[in-house]
Amino acid sequence: MSLRNNHKLFVGNFYRPPNGNASNQLDELEKSLYFISNKIRNNPNHTVMLVGDFNLGDIEWDSETVDPKSTQKSASDKLIHLLRDHQLSQMQREHTRENRLLDLFCTTNHHWLSQYQRYLEYQITMQLLQTPISNLLI
């Protein structure tokens, strides 16, 4: 997707079935990320967003560590290193299912994300201001 100032946004979606071979699936993700990395190598202003259901819920994202009791420790460590290697920051912080963080939102440009979030909040606020109060009440 092309953005202003000749910047590009690359959006990827990933699904890892909970009972699938995590190592093989992350290898495939790695190939895709290397492909994108080669495309954006000469322009650091391009942004990559990766979203999806990774089904690796034993990662503590604030510290980027894996629960020592995890049955998916190897795959979880691999995901952490894969995201780091491609300068992707995992932004989702609230649990998504079963009191675990399984669905992730990763980006190479978290500053852009915060600007976009402010823009969305502005748009929602403007829409609410234009909506009659009777339409908002349940």
N, CA, C and O atoms as CSV, one atom per row, in Angstrom:
chain,resi,resn,atom,element,x,y,z
A,1,MET,N,N,0.851,-1.146,0.000
A,1,MET,CA,C,0.000,0.000,0.000
A,1,MET,C,C,0.911,1.227,0.000
A,1,MET,O,O,1.872,1.291,0.766
A,2,SER,N,N,0.608,2.191,-0.854
A,2,SER,CA,C,1.402,3.414,-0.917
A,2,SER,C,C,0.830,4.468,0.019
A,2,SER,O,O,-0.382,4.664,0.100
A,3,LEU,N,N,1.733,5.138,0.720
A,3,LEU,CA,C,1.358,6.209,1.636
A,3,LEU,C,C,1.940,7.517,1.114
A,3,LEU,O,O,2.509,7.558,0.024
A,4,ARG,N,N,1.797,8.574,1.888
A,4,ARG,CA,C,2.376,9.863,1.506
A,4,ARG,C,C,3.891,9.776,1.420
A,4,ARG,O,O,4.509,8.857,1.957
A,5,ASN,N,N,4.470,10.743,0.739
A,5,ASN,CA,C,5.919,10.909,0.655
A,5,ASN,C,C,6.637,9.663,0.153
A,5,ASN,O,O,7.760,9.375,0.566
A,6,ASN,N,N,5.983,8.931,-0.736
A,6,ASN,CA,C,6.587,7.755,-1.346
A,6,ASN,C,C,6.891,6.640,-0.332
A,6,ASN,O,O,7.721,5.772,-0.603
A,7,HIS,N,N,6.240,6.659,0.806
A,7,HIS,CA,C,6.385,5.585,1.794
A,7,HIS,C,C,5.409,4.469,1.450
A,7,HIS,O,O,4.368,4.694,0.834
A,8,LYS,N,N,5.767,3.283,1.857
A,8,LYS,CA,C,4.896,2.139,1.618
A,8,LYS,C,C,4.569,1.446,2.940
A,8,LYS,O,O,5.355,1.463,3.887
A,9,LEU,N,N,3.401,0.846,2.971
A,9,LEU,CA,C,2.948,0.070,4.117
A,9,LEU,C,C,2.765,-1.369,3.643
A,9,LEU,O,O,1.986,-1.632,2.726
A,10,PHE,N,N,3.482,-2.295,4.268
A,10,PHE,CA,C,3.362,-3.718,3.972
A,10,PHE,C,C,2.580,-4.355,5.114
A,10,PHE,O,O,2.989,-4.274,6.272
A,11,VAL,N,N,1.462,-4.985,4.789
A,11,VAL,CA,C,0.593,-5.587,5.800
A,11,VAL,C,C,0.586,-7.097,5.594
A,11,VAL,O,O,0.349,-7.589,4.491
A,12,GLY,N,N,0.853,-7.823,6.684
A,12,GLY,CA,C,0.833,-9.269,6.624
A,12,GLY,C,C,-0.085,-9.843,7.677
A,12,GLY,O,O,-0.287,-9.247,8.735
A,13,ASN,N,N,-0.642,-11.010,7.380
A,13,ASN,CA,C,-1.525,-11.701,8.305
A,13,ASN,C,C,-0.981,-13.118,8.494
A,13,ASN,O,O,-0.558,-13.761,7.533
A,14,PHE,N,N,-0.995,-13.597,9.734
A,14,PHE,CA,C,-0.433,-14.904,10.043
A,14,PHE,C,C,-1.403,-15.671,10.929
A,14,PHE,O,O,-1.953,-15.127,11.886
A,15,TYR,N,N,-1.605,-16.942,10.597
A,15,TYR,CA,C,-2.400,-17.811,11.455
A,15,TYR,C,C,-1.607,-19.085,11.694
A,15,TYR,O,O,-1.175,-19.750,10.752
A,16,ARG,N,N,-1.421,-19.416,12.968
A,16,ARG,CA,C,-0.759,-20.657,13.340
A,16,ARG,C,C,-1.766,-21.509,14.085
A,16,ARG,O,O,-2.135,-21.186,15.214
A,17,PRO,N,N,-2.225,-22.610,13.458
A,17,PRO,CA,C,-3.169,-23.480,14.159
A,17,PRO,C,C,-2.556,-23.974,15.472
A,17,PRO,O,O,-1.366,-24.286,15.515
A,18,PRO,N,N,-3.338,-24.048,16.521
A,18,PRO,CA,C,-2.794,-24.415,17.829
A,18,PRO,C,C,-2.102,-25.773,17.855
A,18,PRO,O,O,-1.175,-25.970,18.641
A,19,ASN,N,N,-2.526,-26.700,17.026
A,19,ASN,CA,C,-1.930,-28.035,17.047
A,19,ASN,C,C,-0.967,-28.264,15.897
A,19,ASN,O,O,-0.526,-29.390,15.668
A,20,GLY,N,N,-0.636,-27.195,15.167
A,20,GLY,CA,C,0.267,-27.341,14.031
A,20,GLY,C,C,1.722,-27.404,14.471
A,20,GLY,O,O,2.037,-27.233,15.649
A,21,ASN,N,N,2.595,-27.649,13.518
A,21,ASN,CA,C,4.027,-27.696,13.777
A,21,ASN,C,C,4.548,-26.261,13.844
A,21,ASN,O,O,4.801,-25.638,12.813
A,22,ALA,N,N,4.704,-25.751,15.039
A,22,ALA,CA,C,5.057,-24.348,15.239
A,22,ALA,C,C,6.382,-23.991,14.574
A,22,ALA,O,O,6.503,-22.920,13.980
A,23,SER,N,N,7.358,-24.856,14.664
A,23,SER,CA,C,8.672,-24.560,14.101
A,23,SER,C,C,8.590,-24.373,12.587
A,23,SER,O,O,9.141,-23.413,12.049
A,24,ASN,N,N,7.905,-25.288,11.900
A,24,ASN,CA,C,7.756,-25.180,10.442
A,24,ASN,C,C,6.956,-23.936,10.056
A,24,ASN,O,O,7.288,-23.246,9.093
A,25,GLN,N,N,5.906,-23.663,10.817
A,25,GLN,CA,C,5.075,-22.500,10.508
A,25,GLN,C,C,5.850,-21.199,10.704
A,25,GLN,O,O,5.708,-20.269,9.910
A,26,LEU,N,N,6.660,-21.127,11.745
A,26,LEU,CA,C,7.472,-19.930,11.966
A,26,LEU,C,C,8.590,-19.824,10.927
A,26,LEU,O,O,9.007,-18.717,10.587
A,27,ASP,N,N,9.080,-20.957,10.421
A,27,ASP,CA,C,10.054,-20.919,9.319
A,27,ASP,C,C,9.434,-20.271,8.085
A,27,ASP,O,O,10.087,-19.486,7.399
A,28,GLU,N,N,8.184,-20.597,7.807
A,28,GLU,CA,C,7.488,-20.003,6.654
A,28,GLU,C,C,7.288,-18.502,6.863
A,28,GLU,O,O,7.459,-17.712,5.936
A,29,LEU,N,N,6.927,-18.118,8.083
A,29,LEU,CA,C,6.793,-16.693,8.391
A,29,LEU,C,C,8.133,-15.985,8.192
A,29,LEU,O,O,8.188,-14.884,7.646
A,30,GLU,N,N,9.189,-16.618,8.632
A,30,GLU,CA,C,10.522,-16.027,8.495
A,30,GLU,C,C,10.876,-15.780,7.026
A,30,GLU,O,O,11.444,-14.741,6.692
A,31,LYS,N,N,10.548,-16.717,6.161
A,31,LYS,CA,C,10.797,-16.538,4.724
A,31,LYS,C,C,10.058,-15.309,4.196
A,31,LYS,O,O,10.611,-14.517,3.433
A,32,SER,N,N,8.807,-15.165,4.613
A,32,SER,CA,C,8.019,-14.008,4.168
A,32,SER,C,C,8.605,-12.705,4.680
A,32,SER,O,O,8.669,-11.715,3.951
A,33,LEU,N,N,9.034,-12.706,5.935
A,33,LEU,CA,C,9.609,-11.484,6.506
A,33,LEU,C,C,10.935,-11.130,5.840
A,33,LEU,O,O,11.230,-9.950,5.652
A,34,TYR,N,N,11.731,-12.120,5.484
A,34,TYR,CA,C,12.982,-11.835,4.754
A,34,TYR,C,C,12.682,-11.263,3.376
A,34,TYR,O,O,13.382,-10.363,2.913
A,35,PHE,N,N,11.659,-11.772,2.724
A,35,PHE,CA,C,11.253,-11.248,1.423
A,35,PHE,C,C,10.889,-9.770,1.550
A,35,PHE,O,O,11.341,-8.946,0.754
A,36,ILE,N,N,10.075,-9.437,2.547
A,36,ILE,CA,C,9.672,-8.041,2.760
A,36,ILE,C,C,10.881,-7.196,3.149
A,36,ILE,O,O,11.033,-6.073,2.668
A,37,SER,N,N,11.733,-7.724,4.009
A,37,SER,CA,C,12.928,-6.981,4.434
A,37,SER,C,C,13.792,-6.604,3.236
A,37,SER,O,O,14.330,-5.498,3.183
A,38,ASN,N,N,13.925,-7.502,2.290
A,38,ASN,CA,C,14.706,-7.198,1.092
A,38,ASN,C,C,14.058,-6.102,0.256
A,38,ASN,O,O,14.754,-5.305,-0.372
A,39,LYS,N,N,12.740,-6.059,0.245
A,39,LYS,CA,C,12.020,-5.024,-0.499
A,39,LYS,C,C,12.194,-3.646,0.122
A,39,LYS,O,O,12.257,-2.647,-0.594
A,40,ILE,N,N,12.273,-3.582,1.453
A,40,ILE,CA,C,12.310,-2.276,2.123
A,40,ILE,C,C,13.714,-1.881,2.580
A,40,ILE,O,O,13.893,-0.829,3.194
A,41,ARG,N,N,14.686,-2.701,2.291
A,41,ARG,CA,C,16.050,-2.483,2.771
A,41,ARG,C,C,16.564,-1.081,2.455
A,41,ARG,O,O,17.259,-0.485,3.278
A,42,ASN,N,N,16.240,-0.549,1.294
A,42,ASN,CA,C,16.776,0.751,0.878
A,42,ASN,C,C,15.915,1.928,1.309
A,42,ASN,O,O,16.252,3.075,1.016
A,43,ASN,N,N,14.822,1.668,1.992
A,43,ASN,CA,C,13.979,2.765,2.455
A,43,ASN,C,C,13.478,2.472,3.865
A,43,ASN,O,O,12.478,1.777,4.044
A,44,PRO,N,N,14.181,3.005,4.865
A,44,PRO,CA,C,13.786,2.729,6.248
A,44,PRO,C,C,12.462,3.386,6.643
A,44,PRO,O,O,11.949,3.132,7.733
A,45,ASN,N,N,11.903,4.230,5.766
A,45,ASN,CA,C,10.636,4.880,6.090
A,45,ASN,C,C,9.428,4.019,5.761
A,45,ASN,O,O,8.299,4.381,6.089
A,46,HIS,N,N,9.657,2.885,5.117
A,46,HIS,CA,C,8.546,1.975,4.873
A,46,HIS,C,C,8.159,1.308,6.197
A,46,HIS,O,O,8.985,1.130,7.093
A,47,THR,N,N,6.891,0.950,6.287
A,47,THR,CA,C,6.369,0.356,7.521
A,47,THR,C,C,5.831,-1.045,7.231
A,47,THR,O,O,5.190,-1.287,6.208
A,48,VAL,N,N,6.110,-1.951,8.156
A,48,VAL,CA,C,5.572,-3.309,8.084
A,48,VAL,C,C,4.625,-3.494,9.264
A,48,VAL,O,O,4.963,-3.158,10.399
A,49,MET,N,N,3.432,-4.032,8.986
A,49,MET,CA,C,2.488,-4.403,10.035
A,49,MET,C,C,2.190,-5.888,9.862
A,49,MET,O,O,1.878,-6.350,8.765
A,50,LEU,N,N,2.291,-6.612,10.947
A,50,LEU,CA,C,2.011,-8.044,10.940
A,50,LEU,C,C,0.986,-8.314,12.031
A,50,LEU,O,O,1.209,-7.997,13.200
A,51,VAL,N,N,-0.129,-8.897,11.643
A,51,VAL,CA,C,-1.191,-9.205,12.602
A,51,VAL,C,C,-1.568,-10.671,12.461
A,51,VAL,O,O,-1.325,-11.290,11.425
A,52,GLY,N,N,-2.156,-11.211,13.498
A,52,GLY,CA,C,-2.656,-12.568,13.365
A,52,GLY,C,C,-2.773,-13.317,14.666
A,52,GLY,O,O,-2.488,-12.807,15.750
A,53,ASP,N,N,-3.200,-14.541,14.512
A,53,ASP,CA,C,-3.410,-15.458,15.629
A,53,ASP,C,C,-2.195,-16.388,15.665
A,53,ASP,O,O,-2.100,-17.329,14.877
A,54,PHE,N,N,-1.277,-16.118,16.579
A,54,PHE,CA,C,-0.025,-16.863,16.653
A,54,PHE,C,C,-0.149,-18.078,17.569
A,54,PHE,O,O,0.666,-18.997,17.486
A,55,ASN,N,N,-1.146,-18.094,18.431
A,55,ASN,CA,C,-1.376,-19.217,19.345
A,55,ASN,C,C,-0.128,-19.592,20.138
A,55,ASN,O,O,0.175,-20.771,20.318
A,56,LEU,N,N,0.578,-18.593,20.600
A,56,LEU,CA,C,1.729,-18.789,21.486
A,56,LEU,C,C,1.524,-17.855,22.677
A,56,LEU,O,O,2.110,-16.774,22.740
A,57,GLY,N,N,0.701,-18.277,23.599
A,57,GLY,CA,C,0.253,-17.407,24.676
A,57,GLY,C,C,1.102,-17.405,25.929
A,57,GLY,O,O,0.688,-16.838,26.940
A,58,ASP,N,N,2.269,-18.016,25.900
A,58,ASP,CA,C,3.106,-18.064,27.105
A,58,ASP,C,C,4.217,-17.021,27.100
A,58,ASP,O,O,5.178,-17.126,27.863
A,59,ILE,N,N,4.085,-16.021,26.245
A,59,ILE,CA,C,5.100,-14.967,26.161
A,59,ILE,C,C,4.649,-13.770,26.983
A,59,ILE,O,O,3.509,-13.319,26.871
A,60,GLU,N,N,5.541,-13.268,27.799
A,60,GLU,CA,C,5.320,-12.014,28.532
A,60,GLU,C,C,5.954,-10.926,27.655
A,60,GLU,O,O,7.176,-10.777,27.618
A,61,TRP,N,N,5.104,-10.173,26.955
A,61,TRP,CA,C,5.610,-9.263,25.925
A,61,TRP,C,C,6.317,-8.044,26.479
A,61,TRP,O,O,7.172,-7.479,25.797
A,62,ASP,N,N,5.997,-7.622,27.677
A,62,ASP,CA,C,6.701,-6.457,28.231
A,62,ASP,C,C,8.183,-6.751,28.448
A,62,ASP,O,O,9.023,-5.868,28.280
A,63,SER,N,N,8.499,-7.971,28.813
A,63,SER,CA,C,9.898,-8.352,29.041
A,63,SER,C,C,10.445,-9.265,27.939
A,63,SER,O,O,11.630,-9.597,27.928
A,64,GLU,N,N,9.572,-9.664,27.016
A,64,GLU,CA,C,9.933,-10.588,25.940
A,64,GLU,C,C,10.581,-11.864,26.488
A,64,GLU,O,O,11.646,-12.290,26.042
A,65,THR,N,N,9.902,-12.449,27.462
A,65,THR,CA,C,10.351,-13.707,28.052
A,65,THR,C,C,9.232,-14.731,27.938
A,65,THR,O,O,8.065,-14.391,27.743
A,66,VAL,N,N,9.618,-15.988,28.066
A,66,VAL,CA,C,8.658,-17.086,27.947
A,66,VAL,C,C,8.504,-17.745,29.303
A,66,VAL,O,O,9.480,-17.940,30.028
A,67,ASP,N,N,7.276,-18.084,29.637
A,67,ASP,CA,C,6.995,-18.811,30.873
A,67,ASP,C,C,7.825,-20.095,30.880
A,67,ASP,O,O,7.739,-20.880,29.936
A,68,PRO,N,N,8.628,-20.326,31.926
A,68,PRO,CA,C,9.468,-21.529,31.974
A,68,PRO,C,C,8.672,-22.829,31.897
A,68,PRO,O,O,9.224,-23.859,31.510
A,69,LYS,N,N,7.399,-22.807,32.253
A,69,LYS,CA,C,6.561,-24.011,32.220
A,69,LYS,C,C,5.896,-24.227,30.855
A,69,LYS,O,O,5.138,-25.179,30.674
A,70,SER,N,N,6.183,-23.350,29.911
A,70,SER,CA,C,5.532,-23.411,28.604
A,70,SER,C,C,5.837,-24.719,27.881
A,70,SER,O,O,6.967,-25.207,27.902
A,71,THR,N,N,4.817,-25.273,27.248
A,71,THR,CA,C,5.011,-26.448,26.405
A,71,THR,C,C,5.454,-26.041,25.001
A,71,THR,O,O,5.815,-26.889,24.185
A,72,GLN,N,N,5.422,-24.739,24.729
A,72,GLN,CA,C,5.814,-24.201,23.423
A,72,GLN,C,C,7.010,-23.256,23.567
A,72,GLN,O,O,7.130,-22.290,22.813
A,73,LYS,N,N,7.890,-23.530,24.525
A,73,LYS,CA,C,9.004,-22.621,24.825
A,73,LYS,C,C,9.892,-22.364,23.607
A,73,LYS,O,O,10.236,-21.217,23.322
A,74,SER,N,N,10.255,-23.405,22.904
A,74,SER,CA,C,11.135,-23.259,21.748
A,74,SER,C,C,10.492,-22.375,20.676
A,74,SER,O,O,11.142,-21.479,20.138
A,75,ALA,N,N,9.228,-22.624,20.370
A,75,ALA,CA,C,8.526,-21.836,19.360
A,75,ALA,C,C,8.340,-20.395,19.831
A,75,ALA,O,O,8.478,-19.462,19.040
A,76,SER,N,N,8.032,-20.210,21.099
A,76,SER,CA,C,7.846,-18.858,21.631
A,76,SER,C,C,9.149,-18.064,21.564
A,76,SER,O,O,9.148,-16.896,21.176
A,77,ASP,N,N,10.263,-18.700,21.946
A,77,ASP,CA,C,11.567,-18.040,21.836
A,77,ASP,C,C,11.880,-17.698,20.381
A,77,ASP,O,O,12.407,-16.626,20.082
A,78,LYS,N,N,11.555,-18.608,19.499
A,78,LYS,CA,C,11.807,-18.375,18.073
A,78,LYS,C,C,11.013,-17.169,17.569
A,78,LYS,O,O,11.537,-16.356,16.807
A,79,LEU,N,N,9.761,-17.051,17.986
A,79,LEU,CA,C,8.942,-15.913,17.575
A,79,LEU,C,C,9.531,-14.604,18.095
A,79,LEU,O,O,9.626,-13.629,17.349
A,80,ILE,N,N,9.924,-14.574,19.355
A,80,ILE,CA,C,10.527,-13.365,19.923
A,80,ILE,C,C,11.746,-12.941,19.103
A,80,ILE,O,O,11.882,-11.769,18.751
A,81,HIS,N,N,12.622,-13.884,18.804
A,81,HIS,CA,C,13.838,-13.563,18.047
A,81,HIS,C,C,13.520,-13.174,16.607
A,81,HIS,O,O,14.173,-12.294,16.046
A,82,LEU,N,N,12.544,-13.809,16.015
A,82,LEU,CA,C,12.145,-13.485,14.657
A,82,LEU,C,C,11.643,-12.044,14.560
A,82,LEU,O,O,12.019,-11.308,13.647
A,83,LEU,N,N,10.792,-11.649,15.507
A,83,LEU,CA,C,10.290,-10.273,15.506
A,83,LEU,C,C,11.425,-9.284,15.740
A,83,LEU,O,O,11.490,-8.250,15.074
A,84,ARG,N,N,12.307,-9.584,16.665
A,84,ARG,CA,C,13.465,-8.710,16.919
A,84,ARG,C,C,14.330,-8.564,15.672
A,84,ARG,O,O,14.733,-7.458,15.313
A,85,ASP,N,N,14.612,-9.686,15.015
A,85,ASP,CA,C,15.477,-9.665,13.834
A,85,ASP,C,C,14.929,-8.767,12.731
A,85,ASP,O,O,15.687,-8.234,11.920
A,86,HIS,N,N,13.623,-8.604,12.705
A,86,HIS,CA,C,12.983,-7.793,11.663
A,86,HIS,C,C,12.459,-6.462,12.203
A,86,HIS,O,O,11.628,-5.807,11.574
A,87,GLN,N,N,12.957,-6.077,13.372
A,87,GLN,CA,C,12.611,-4.797,14.007
A,87,GLN,C,C,11.098,-4.612,14.163
A,87,GLN,O,O,10.585,-3.500,14.030
A,88,LEU,N,N,10.402,-5.690,14.441
A,88,LEU,CA,C,8.960,-5.629,14.661
A,88,LEU,C,C,8.679,-5.560,16.160
A,88,LEU,O,O,9.166,-6.386,16.933
A,89,SER,N,N,7.897,-4.576,16.554
A,89,SER,CA,C,7.481,-4.425,17.952
A,89,SER,C,C,6.074,-4.986,18.096
A,89,SER,O,O,5.188,-4.667,17.304
A,90,GLN,N,N,5.874,-5.813,19.100
A,90,GLN,CA,C,4.562,-6.392,19.363
A,90,GLN,C,C,3.808,-5.402,20.243
A,90,GLN,O,O,4.215,-5.140,21.375
A,91,MET,N,N,2.701,-4.847,19.723
A,91,MET,CA,C,2.004,-3.740,20.373
A,91,MET,C,C,0.811,-4.170,21.229
A,91,MET,O,O,0.436,-3.454,22.158
A,92,GLN,N,N,0.223,-5.295,20.942
A,92,GLN,CA,C,-0.970,-5.746,21.682
A,92,GLN,C,C,-0.569,-6.094,23.114
A,92,GLN,O,O,0.361,-6.873,23.323
A,93,ARG,N,N,-1.251,-5.533,24.087
A,93,ARG,CA,C,-0.899,-5.795,25.484
A,93,ARG,C,C,-2.027,-6.431,26.291
A,93,ARG,O,O,-1.783,-6.990,27.360
A,94,GLU,N,N,-3.241,-6.352,25.798
A,94,GLU,CA,C,-4.357,-6.939,26.545
A,94,GLU,C,C,-4.612,-8.354,26.052
A,94,GLU,O,O,-4.476,-8.646,24.863
A,95,HIS,N,N,-4.982,-9.228,26.980
A,95,HIS,CA,C,-5.273,-10.610,26.623
A,95,HIS,C,C,-6.372,-10.658,25.572
A,95,HIS,O,O,-7.310,-9.860,25.593
A,96,THR,N,N,-6.240,-11.594,24.665
A,96,THR,CA,C,-7.214,-11.680,23.585
A,96,THR,C,C,-8.174,-12.863,23.740
A,96,THR,O,O,-9.329,-12.783,23.322
A,97,ARG,N,N,-7.696,-13.962,24.341
A,97,ARG,CA,C,-8.550,-15.130,24.579
A,97,ARG,C,C,-8.010,-15.936,25.731
A,97,ARG,O,O,-6.800,-16.026,25.940
A,98,GLU,N,N,-8.926,-16.522,26.477
A,98,GLU,CA,C,-8.573,-17.453,27.557
A,98,GLU,C,C,-7.514,-16.880,28.500
A,98,GLU,O,O,-6.624,-17.594,28.960
A,99,ASN,N,N,-7.626,-15.585,28.777
A,99,ASN,CA,C,-6.690,-14.888,29.664
A,99,ASN,C,C,-5.242,-14.997,29.173
A,99,ASN,O,O,-4.298,-15.002,29.963
A,100,ARG,N,N,-5.100,-15.085,27.863
A,100,ARG,CA,C,-3.775,-15.181,27.237
A,100,ARG,C,C,-3.731,-14.238,26.038
A,100,ARG,O,O,-4.764,-13.876,25.476
A,101,LEU,N,N,-2.539,-13.858,25.666
A,101,LEU,CA,C,-2.356,-12.987,24.511
A,101,LEU,C,C,-1.947,-13.858,23.318
A,101,LEU,O,O,-0.775,-14.194,23.151
A,102,LEU,N,N,-2.931,-14.214,22.500
A,102,LEU,CA,C,-2.702,-15.108,21.368
A,102,LEU,C,C,-2.682,-14.364,20.035
A,102,LEU,O,O,-1.972,-14.752,19.107
A,103,ASP,N,N,-3.467,-13.296,19.952
A,103,ASP,CA,C,-3.571,-12.500,18.729
A,103,ASP,C,C,-2.640,-11.301,18.867
A,103,ASP,O,O,-2.741,-10.531,19.823
A,104,LEU,N,N,-1.741,-11.152,17.914
A,104,LEU,CA,C,-0.701,-10.138,18.024
A,104,LEU,C,C,-0.834,-9.071,16.946
A,104,LEU,O,O,-1.369,-9.314,15.865
A,105,PHE,N,N,-0.339,-7.897,17.268
A,105,PHE,CA,C,-0.247,-6.782,16.324
A,105,PHE,C,C,1.182,-6.272,16.401
A,105,PHE,O,O,1.595,-5.711,17.416
A,106,CYS,N,N,1.936,-6.468,15.326
A,106,CYS,CA,C,3.353,-6.113,15.308
A,106,CYS,C,C,3.599,-5.070,14.222
A,106,CYS,O,O,2.950,-5.099,13.176
A,107,THR,N,N,4.520,-4.164,14.460
A,107,THR,CA,C,4.843,-3.146,13.474
A,107,THR,C,C,6.303,-2.722,13.600
A,107,THR,O,O,6.908,-2.828,14.667
A,108,THR,N,N,6.848,-2.243,12.496
A,108,THR,CA,C,8.204,-1.701,12.504
A,108,THR,C,C,8.201,-0.232,12.889
A,108,THR,O,O,9.260,0.360,13.104
A,109,ASN,N,N,7.023,0.356,12.978
A,109,ASN,CA,C,6.936,1.788,13.224
A,109,ASN,C,C,5.862,2.071,14.267
A,109,ASN,O,O,4.737,2.432,13.922
A,110,HIS,N,N,6.209,1.908,15.539
A,110,HIS,CA,C,5.207,2.131,16.585
A,110,HIS,C,C,4.850,3.602,16.712
A,110,HIS,O,O,3.788,3.920,17.246
A,111,HIS,N,N,5.703,4.518,16.238
A,111,HIS,CA,C,5.363,5.950,16.265
A,111,HIS,C,C,4.222,6.234,15.289
A,111,HIS,O,O,3.309,7.004,15.588
A,112,TRP,N,N,4.291,5.603,14.129
A,112,TRP,CA,C,3.232,5.760,13.151
A,112,TRP,C,C,1.921,5.239,13.714
A,112,TRP,O,O,0.866,5.838,13.507
A,113,LEU,N,N,1.989,4.132,14.420
A,113,LEU,CA,C,0.792,3.550,15.008
A,113,LEU,C,C,0.136,4.505,15.994
A,113,LEU,O,O,-1.085,4.658,15.987
A,114,SER,N,N,0.930,5.148,16.841
A,114,SER,CA,C,0.333,6.063,17.815
A,114,SER,C,C,-0.290,7.266,17.107
A,114,SER,O,O,-1.313,7.782,17.558
A,115,GLN,N,N,0.311,7.720,16.002
A,115,GLN,CA,C,-0.289,8.810,15.235
A,115,GLN,C,C,-1.608,8.359,14.623
A,115,GLN,O,O,-2.594,9.096,14.642
A,116,TYR,N,N,-1.622,7.151,14.085
A,116,TYR,CA,C,-2.828,6.605,13.484
A,116,TYR,C,C,-3.912,6.432,14.544
A,116,TYR,O,O,-5.084,6.710,14.286
A,117,GLN,N,N,-3.529,5.977,15.723
A,117,GLN,CA,C,-4.488,5.790,16.802
A,117,GLN,C,C,-5.115,7.134,17.186
A,117,GLN,O,O,-6.324,7.219,17.398
A,118,ARG,N,N,-4.287,8.187,17.275
A,118,ARG,CA,C,-4.831,9.520,17.582
A,118,ARG,C,C,-5.789,9.974,16.488
A,118,ARG,O,O,-6.818,10.585,16.773
A,119,TYR,N,N,-5.449,9.674,15.233
A,119,TYR,CA,C,-6.324,10.035,14.120
A,119,TYR,C,C,-7.660,9.304,14.250
A,119,TYR,O,O,-8.713,9.917,14.081
A,120,LEU,N,N,-7.633,8.000,14.547
A,120,LEU,CA,C,-8.871,7.240,14.713
A,120,LEU,C,C,-9.704,7.770,15.876
A,120,LEU,O,O,-10.924,7.896,15.771
A,121,GLU,N,N,-9.033,8.079,16.987
A,121,GLU,CA,C,-9.762,8.634,18.134
A,121,GLU,C,C,-10.424,9.953,17.759
A,121,GLU,O,O,-11.553,10.225,18.167
A,122,TYR,N,N,-9.727,10.766,16.987
A,122,TYR,CA,C,-10.289,12.039,16.523
A,122,TYR,C,C,-11.519,11.778,15.649
A,122,TYR,O,O,-12.557,12.416,15.820
A,123,GLN,N,N,-11.390,10.823,14.701
A,123,GLN,CA,C,-12.506,10.525,13.799
A,123,GLN,C,C,-13.719,10.006,14.577
A,123,GLN,O,O,-14.853,10.384,14.283
A,124,ILE,N,N,-13.485,9.158,15.547
A,124,ILE,CA,C,-14.586,8.628,16.360
A,124,ILE,C,C,-15.236,9.756,17.154
A,124,ILE,O,O,-16.462,9.844,17.230
A,125,THR,N,N,-14.410,10.618,17.745
A,125,THR,CA,C,-14.941,11.748,18.510
A,125,THR,C,C,-15.788,12.647,17.621
A,125,THR,O,O,-16.878,13.063,18.012
A,126,MET,N,N,-15.287,12.946,16.423
A,126,MET,CA,C,-16.042,13.807,15.515
A,126,MET,C,C,-17.364,13.149,15.116
A,126,MET,O,O,-18.388,13.823,15.006
A,127,GLN,N,N,-17.336,11.844,14.903
A,127,GLN,CA,C,-18.562,11.131,14.544
A,127,GLN,C,C,-19.558,11.175,15.701
A,127,GLN,O,O,-20.754,11.375,15.488
A,128,LEU,N,N,-19.069,10.992,16.915
A,128,LEU,CA,C,-19.957,11.042,18.077
A,128,LEU,C,C,-20.547,12.432,18.266
A,128,LEU,O,O,-21.717,12.567,18.625
A,129,LEU,N,N,-19.747,13.461,18.027
A,129,LEU,CA,C,-20.243,14.832,18.167
A,129,LEU,C,C,-21.336,15.147,17.150
A,129,LEU,O,O,-22.184,16.006,17.392
A,130,GLN,N,N,-21.316,14.464,16.032
A,130,GLN,CA,C,-22.311,14.708,14.982
A,130,GLN,C,C,-23.526,13.798,15.113
A,130,GLN,O,O,-24.486,13.937,14.356
A,131,THR,N,N,-23.496,12.875,16.060
A,131,THR,CA,C,-24.586,11.919,16.240
A,131,THR,C,C,-25.528,12.405,17.338
A,131,THR,O,O,-25.079,12.717,18.441
A,132,PRO,N,N,-26.830,12.475,17.050
A,132,PRO,CA,C,-27.797,12.892,18.081
A,132,PRO,C,C,-27.703,11.945,19.297
A,132,PRO,O,O,-27.532,10.735,19.152
A,133,ILE,N,N,-27.817,12.523,20.459
A,133,ILE,CA,C,-27.672,11.746,21.700
A,133,ILE,C,C,-28.691,10.607,21.756
A,133,ILE,O,O,-28.394,9.545,22.304
A,134,SER,N,N,-29.873,10.810,21.205
A,134,SER,CA,C,-30.894,9.757,21.243
A,134,SER,C,C,-30.452,8.507,20.472
A,134,SER,O,O,-30.895,7.401,20.779
A,135,ASN,N,N,-29.578,8.681,19.470
A,135,ASN,CA,C,-29.088,7.533,18.705
A,135,ASN,C,C,-28.021,6.754,19.468
A,135,ASN,O,O,-27.745,5.605,19.121
A,136,LEU,N,N,-27.420,7.342,20.489
A,136,LEU,CA,C,-26.364,6.710,21.246
A,136,LEU,C,C,-26.880,5.935,22.447
A,136,LEU,O,O,-26.191,5.059,22.969
A,137,LEU,N,N,-28.098,6.257,22.887
A,137,LEU,CA,C,-28.658,5.612,24.072
A,137,LEU,C,C,-29.256,4.269,23.707
A,137,LEU,O,O,-29.873,4.102,22.655
A,138,ILE,N,N,-29.061,3.325,24.594
A,138,ILE,CA,C,-29.615,1.972,24.358
A,138,ILE,C,C,-30.982,1.873,24.976
A,138,ILE,O,O,-31.621,0.824,24.894
